[in-house]
Amino acid sequence: MVFVDTPGIHVGDKKAINSYMNRAASSSFSEVDIVLWLVEVGKWTKEDERVLEHVNKADIPVILCVNKIDKLNSNDLVLPYLEKIKEKVKVNEVFPLSAFQLSDTKTLKKLILKYLPEQNALYEKDYITDRSERFIVAEFIREKLMRNLSSEIPYELTVEIEKFDLDGKMYRIAARIFVDKASQKSIVIGHKGQMLRKIGEESRLSIEGFLESKVFLELWVKVKQGWSDDKRALASLGYD
């Protein structure tokens, strides 16, 4: 089973990074056998409406996954909400879940298998990704940035790995975080560097788990004005 993780659909923002993400998300419909569409319970956004347009044109099975269902702490609230969703969208399945519940994710996997065609394996059994270790490490750092700062700097930061060396049994990794404005640099660094240290510590622990080795991680923040609306800058940072 191969999962293709796509960006979300962006509505309103006209920058090059938003166009790139929209192309990446919409093009995936022609490359997969089934779509898992993730929405948050109690919310329906302009972006969800745009995804619905693509879903209505899709000639493949679609499972609408309603996440954070535990926020509705009563079946009296859950069932009417799900019925309302079913009236709005025409999909093969509506699956309520809490991503923190392992039983929910296991049940979802069984549901996916119901719709997947049988075919020969595309990759070896122990093959977990087609991305490089450097890419995955950058994604770990970007994940921690988004988790800590998404409400303040949505999609206006990226990460570039500048050094990735194995020194004996320890990886020495240096990464530069690019932001669009000087004010955003201050937000990433935080008061007396507290936010950057927090992001670095969280990133290091995740990277050590992935690489199964000790990691010495250095992070810098640099202002690269206009990077998110510059096609050449995006290409140099791996967005192509």
Order of alpha helices (4+ residues) and beta strands (2+ residues): alpha-beta-alpha-beta-alpha-beta-alpha-alpha-beta-beta-alpha-alpha-beta-alpha
